Amino acid sequence: CYRISELSSQNDLEMEGRKLQHCVATYGMKSLFLGSFIYSLQDRFGNSLSTFEVVIENFKIKLVQHKALGNEDPNNEEKNIVQYFITNVLSRVKNEQVTKIQGERQCIGNKIKTYLYKPDTEEEPLSNDELNELIEIVKSIHPSLFKCENNLE
């Protein structure tokens, strides 16, 4: 019995990277804003076995990479489970749902880019509204930063 979970926050990515001793934690921006989806394959006890990345191009799911402990190749059984998941689960997601998810991620990504590339932020700091919006965006991708309230303020 296996379980596949999407890694949907920076905290999830960091925990997976520590468990499997690979660099998935560096994929936060890519997976949360740029169209990649990162998943963890786990055994029935919740132990991570491997991590895989997919992208959706022209409504087709493409496996980008699949890594086990220490960036080793997963075994054949793990590869087959992931392929089955892509073919029989992800590939059946309706195009409308894919479009909605991609649109939401792109919208959030564009907001982050707006703040990151705002010129002369030292001379013209973010307004309170801009800061609060940025905090909410960061909170959604990295909830562990907000265990203590208002860390960014």
N, C-alpha and C positions, 0 to 999 in steps of 0.2 A: 504494500500500500504506500503510495506516494502522494505528496501534496505540492502544488505549484502556487506560489504567492507572488504578486507583483510587489516590487520594492518601490514604494511610492513616496518616500521622504528621504532626505539626506541622512537621517538617523538610521533608517532601514539599510541604506547603502553602506554606511560605515560599519554597522554590526555585521553585515554579510561579509564585507571585506576582511574584518578581523577574524571571523570564523573560518573563512576559506583562504586566508592569507594571500589575497590578491587586491588589485587596485580599483575595484568597482566603486569605491567611495568617491573617486575622482569624476564619476559620470553624472553627478548631480544635475548640473545645468543641461547637459546633453539629454538626459532622460526626462527631466521635468519640463523642459521648454523646447527642445529641438527635435522632438519626434521619435526618440528611442524609447523603448519599453524594456525595463529590466525585470527579470523574474528569478526567483530562487526555487530550485528543485530540492525538496526536503523528504526525508524518510518519515515513517509513521510516528516517530518520536519527536519530530520537529527539528531534527539535525539537518543542517544545510549540506547538500551533496555537491551541488553545482549551481552556477549562475549563468543565465543566458540573456542576450540582448537581441531584440527584434526591432525592425522598423517596418512601417507601412508605406509602400510606394505604389501609387496608382491602385490603391485598395488591395494590394497583394502583400502578404506577410513575408518578410525576408529575415532569415536567421543571420545575424551579423557575426556573433561569436558565442561560444559556449565553453566555459572554463570550470574546472573542478579545483580541488585544493592546490594551492601554490601555482595556479595557472596551468596545471596539467590538463590534458585532454580527459573529458569524462569517459567512463566505460561505455560499452555498447548498449547496455540496458538503459542507462541514463540518456544517451543520445536518442534511442528509440522512443523513450517516454516524451522527451521534448519534441521530437518530430510529430508524434501522435497529437500532442497538445496544440502545436501550431496548425496542423492539418484539420483536426476535428473540433477544436474549440475556437482558437483565434480567427481562423479563416472563415468562420461562420458568423462573425460579428457583422451586423448590417452596416452598409456603407454610410447610412445616415448617422449612426452612432460614431463611426470612425471620424467622419467629418466634424461632428460636434466636439469630440475629444481633442482633435488636432486644432480646431479653432480656439478652444479654451486655452490650450497650452500656448498657442501662438500669441494670443492676447496677453497672457501673463508674461511671456517672454519679451514682448514688445514693451510692456510697462517697465520691466526690469532694465532693459536696454536704455530706455528713456532716462531713468535715474542714473545708471552707470555712466552714460555718456554725456550727462549734463555738464556743459563747460563752466569753469570758474565756480565750482561749488563752494570753495573756501570764501570767495568774495560774496557769493549769493547763496546762502544755505537753503536747504529745502524748507518749504513752508511746513507748518504743522500738519496740514492736510496731506501734503506729499509724503512727509515722514510717516504718518500713520498708515497711509496706503502701502508704503514700502514695507513697514513692519508687518502688516497683515500678509503681504506676499511672502516675505521671508518666513513668517510663522508657519505658513502652509507647506513650505519645503524643508524647513529645519526646525521642527517643534521642540527639539531638545534645547535650543537656545532660549526658550521661553519658560523653562521650569521655574526660574525666578522671574517674576513679573517685571517687564520693562527693562530688559537687559540692554536694549539698543538705545535707550534714551539717556 
